[in-house]
Amino acid sequence: MIIKKFNGKTEDEALKAARAELGAGAVIMNVKKVKKKGLAGLFSKPTVEVTAAVEEEKDTYVPQTQTVPPMPAAPKKDTTEKKISQYKDVLTDEEYEKLHPKKEEETPKRRSSDKIDNLQSLLEQQLKSVMEADSEEKARSSDKKDSKNKEIMSFIKLIYTTLINNEVDEKYANDLVEEIEKLSKPGVTIDFLLSNIYQKLILKFGVSTGVTEAESGPKVIFFLGPTGVGKTTTIAKIASEMSVGQKKKVALVTSDTYRIKAAEQLRTYAEIMDVPFRVVYTADDLKTALGEFKEHDYIFVDTAGYSPKDKEKRDEMKHILDAAKEVTEIETYLVLSVTTKYRDLLAICDTYKEMDSYKIVFTKLDETSTFGNIYNIRLYTGAEISYTTDGQDVPDDIEAFNPQYIVKSILGGS
């Protein structure tokens, strides 16, 4: 499979470049906007980057078989006359006449007998040679088949080990291995198997959409998640892209009144982007703020992190979400750190699922080299993974979820 990226001022321009080079059969796997790095990127027009793929043309493997000439049947014990007639075609006319004389002629018995014995010995030697050659060919064919089977089994074992080393849950790794084994038929190549497992992983991640517009009125975007996963910074990154990059009317709100630094951090980002900012303490405060910002396109709401065991704070958060739903359309993002232990991630996902359906943002990809938990959580929750972040720089260190990068990493690529 060939995977390449193409840039253009518009999406159409990038798509035309992709299809011009890869052909009409190219599959568009990802489309994203690309900005210049740093603060200068806030004021420059982004370009569009298209990731496209096309299957490489490969020769189809056809198992080769060698045709072995048919073995002559072993001569049966028979009368002298039948033996001579059976091998007539092998003898010259002169030899045959000597071995099969006419009645009126007499041929020495000793000469006929000697000729037949010599001929029978020759044929027995030829038969033995053919049988030995056939046996050697079968042995070579069997060795090749055994070698190919061992190669396939080694490949499957390698894939399984790689998935486990990248912290893919054992259950999901076994499921993938079973799918590979179903494809392991005679004549299949390692490249074919690897291409198929890559495509299966991509399909399991599905399509990511990111933040979408409301059908009418402002869209309220809630960011939920434990303390310390990077909710506030993630809001600043997405809000700056909407405000500066897409020229949308944006407002920032925080309900995290437990950490003074969190509110001040978001206030600072609001001042830099020159967008309104509010602190809300109750569901009624949030309704008031939404009323003030009803002419805006997006209202980003930062929330307090809490332990999955803290029922009081969980109920308080659900009350705020329900209050926002009464006023306008909402979208919820669960922010998770990819460095969190898998068991803890499961508990967090279960807790927040009780409040509302959500999309997922994975942060801190720069702090680990194993991304199996991203795949695990995608399958466990069924939730769309929309964004990933890999640093603290605003607005640069965030991008729409890139399944190709994650899948390559999970399969051991760099």
N, C-alpha and C positions, 0 to 999 in steps of 0.2 A: 504494500500500500504506500502511495506517495502522498505526503501531507505538506502543503505549502501555504504561506501567508501572502496576501496581496493587499496593497494599500491604494486608496483613492480618495479624492475629495468628497465623493458621495458613495453611497452603497452600490448604486448601479455601476459606477466607474470601476470599483473594486471587483464586482462580480464579473464584469466583462473581461477584465484582465485575467481573472481566474479561469474562465471558460476558454479564453483565447489560448492559454498555455496548456491547460489540462484537458481541454476538450469538453464537448457537451455532456459527457457522462460524469463530470465532476460533481461530487457531493459537497454541498456547503455545510460545514460542521459548526461554524461559529462566526458571528458577526459582532464586532464591538467597535466603539469609538476610541481613538487613541489621541492623547494630549501630550504636549511637551511636558517634561518634568519641571518641578519647582513652581514657584509662585508665578513665573512668567506664563505657565500653562493655563492659569486662570483667565488670561486675557487673549489667548490665541484660539483660533478656530480649530476644533479637533478634526482629524481625518478619520476615515473608516478603514478598519482592518478586517479582512475576510479570511477565515481559515477554510481551505478546501482540500478535498482528498479524492484520489482516484486509484482504483486497483491497478497494480502492475500486471502487465501481460506475462503469463508464465506458461511454459510448456507443460502440457498435461502428462503426468507420469503414466506410462503404460507398461505394466509388468512384461518383461521380455521372457519368452519361452524358446527353448532350442528344440527344434524338431529332430528326433532321433530316428534314424532309418529303421524300418521294421526289422525285427530279429528273424532270421531264418529259423524255421522250426527245427528242433533237434532231430536228426535222422533216427527213425525208429528201426528196431531190429526187424529185418525183413529178408526176403529171399534175395539171391544175387541178382536175379533178373529185375526185380523192382528197384533195387538200389541203383543199378546201372541206368534204368529209364528215368529215374527221379533226377539224376544229375546230368542228363544228356546235354543240356544247354551249356554246361560248364566245360565239356570236353570238345576237342576238335573232332572233325569228321573221321579222321584217321584213327584217333584214339577210341572213338565210339565203336567203329567197325571192328577194331581189335578186341574190344571188350564185349561186343555183341555180334559175333560172326554169324554169317548166314549158315544155313544147315549144311550146305554142300562143302563149307569150309571148316577146317579144323583149326582151332586156336589153342595154343598151349595153355593148360589150366593154370599153370604157375604164373604166367604173365597176366592173365585176367585178374586173378586173385590179388596179386601184388598191386595192380593199378587201382583196384577198388579200395584196398586198405589205405593206400596213400591218399586218395581223394577224400575218404571219410575222415582221415586224420587232419587234412587241411581244413575241411569244413568245421570240424570240432574246434580247431584253433581259432578260426574266424568267429564262430559263435561265442567262444569264451571272451575274445577281445571286445565284441559288441556288448556283451553283458557287463563286462568290467567298466567300459566307457559309460554305459547307461547308469551303472551304480554310482560312479564318480560324479556324474552330472546331477543326479538326484541329491547326493550328499552336498554338492556345492549349492544347489538351489535351496536346500534345507538350511544350510549355514547362512545364506543371504537373508532368508526369511527370519531366522532367529536373530540375526544381527539387527534387522530393521525393527523387529518387535522390541528388542532391548533398547534401541535408540528412542523409540516412541515412549516406552515406559520411563526411561531416564528423563526425557523432556517433561512428562507429566509430573514426575516427582520433583523436578526442579521448579516448575510453576507453583506447585503446592507449597514447597519450602519458602519460595520467594514471597508468596502471599502471607504466610504465617509470620515471616520475619518483618514484613511491613504492617503487622498488627491487624490484618484482616481476621475477623472472627472465624474460628475453626468451622463452624456450621456453614458459613457463606463460602469459605475456601473449598470445602468438600462438595458443595453444590456446583461450583465452577469446574472442579476436576471431573465430576460425573458428566458434565456437558462435553468436556474435551474427549473423554473416553468414548462417548457415543459417536464421535466423529472419526475415531481411530480405526479406519477400515483399511483393507489392503490397498496399497498404492498411494496413500495419503502422505503428504510431506510435512515436515516440521514447520515450514513457512506458512502452509495452509492452516495448521492448527493455531499458530501464534496469531495470525491475522484474525481468525475467528474469535479467539478468546478476547482479543483487544476490542473487536467490534461489539461483542456481548457486554463487556464492561461499560463501554460508552452508552449503549442502549439502556442499561440498567440505571444509569445516572439520569437519563431523560433530558428534557428541554428545560432551560432556565429562562425566566422572563424578567426578574427584577421588579423594581417599583413601577407600578402602572397608574394611569390617571383614573380619577373618579368619573363616573358617568355624568354626575352633576355636582357642583359645589366642590369644596376642598377635599383632598384625600388626607386622612390622618394616619401617619405611619408610626406605629409603636415599636420600640426596641426593648425587648425583654431579655433577661438572662442573669446569671450569677454575677456577683461583684468581682471586678477585676478582669473581665474577659474583653474589655475594650468597647463597650456600648457607646460611650460619649464620643470617642474618637471616630468610630464608624459612622455615627450620625453626621459629624462634621464633614467627613469625606464625601458622603452621598449628597448632603445638603449643598455643599459648595459646587458640586457638579451640576445639580439642578438649578441653582441660583445663577452661577457665573457662566457655566458651560451651555445650559439650555435656556437661560433667561426666564426661568420660571419664578413666580412670586412664592417665596418660602418664609415660614416662620418657625422658630424653635421654642419648645416648651419642655420643662423638666418637672417631674413629680418626685424626683429623688431629693427629698429634703433631709435625708439622714446623713448625707455627706456634703458638707459645705463646699469642698473643693470641686465636686462634680458640677454643682450649679454654677460656680464661678468659671470653671473651664468652658462650659457651654456658652455662658454669657460672653466670654472673650471671643469665641468663634463667631457668635452672632454679630459682635461689633466689627470684626474683620470683614465679614461678608456684607455688612450693612443691612441686616434683616432684624425684624422684631423678635423679642425674647420675653418669655413669661415663666414665673415659678408658680406651680399650682400645688395646693395642699389637700384638696378634697375633690370629689367628683363634681360638685357644684362649681368649684373654681375652674375646672377644666371646661365645663360647658360655657362659662363666661368667656374664657379665652378663645374658644372655638367661634363664639359669636363675633368677637372682635376681628378674627382672621377669616371671616367667611368669604372674603374676596380673594383669598390666596389660593394658589394651586396645591401646595403641599404644606402640611403642618407636621413636623417631626417631633415626637415625644420621647424624651429620655425617661427611664424608670429606674427605681431602686432595685438592686439585686437582693435576693434573700435566699435563705437555706430552704431546700425542698421540704424540710421538716417544720418550717415556720408557717403554720396554717393561718395565723392572724394576718400576716402581710400578704399571703396569697389571696385571701378573701378580699383584702383592701384593693389589690391590683385588679382583680376581676370586676369589682364594683366600678372602678375607673374606666375599664374597657367597655363595660355595658353602657355607661353614661355616654361615652363617645358615639357608640352605635346608634343611640337615640337621636343624635344630631346630624351625623353625616356618615359617609362610607369610610371604613378603616381597613388597614392592612397591618399585619403583625409579623415581626421578624424576631426569631429566637437567635441570639448571638452566643456562639459557643467557641471555646478555645480548643484547637486541635491537640493541644498538649494535655488536656484533661484526661484522666483515666477513663477507660471505656465503661466500666461499671457505673462511675459517677455520671457520665454523659447519659446513660440510659435512665437513671433516676431523675436527672434534670429534665429530659425530654418528656418523661411521663408526667411530671409535676405541671409543666406549663401547658401540656396538652389538655389538661382539665379546664383551662381558662379559655382557650381559643385555638383554632387551627393556625398554623404559622408556616412561614418560609424560614430558611436557615442561612445565617452568615457564619462562616468559619474564620476565626482570627488566628494570628500568630503562626502562620505557615513558615515564617522565617526562623522559628525557634525549634523546629524539628525536621527530620528527614523522612519520617514514616507517616504516611497519610491513610493508612488502613481504616482509621476511625471515621473518616469522611464517608467512605463506602459503607461501613457498618451502619452508621446513623441514617444514611439515605435509605437503606433497605429496611431498617428497623421502624422508622417513622413513616416512610413513604412521602416525606415532605420535600418540596423543591429546595435545592441548594442554590441560592441566588448570587451570593458574593463571597469572595475570600479576601483577606487582608494579609500583608506580609511586612508590616512595619508601622511606625508611628507618624510618618510624614503625611501631612494634609495638603492637598487632596490626592497625592500620588499613589500611596501604598494600598490601593484597593482595585479590584477588577471584577467584572462579571465572571461567574464561575466558569472555569475552563476544564471540562472533563478530560480532554486529551492530555493535558499536563499531569493531572492526578493519576490517570490510568497508566501512563508511561512510568510514573514513579512507583506505583503499586507493583508493576510487573518488573521492576528492577532497573528501569532506564534512568539516565541522568538528565 
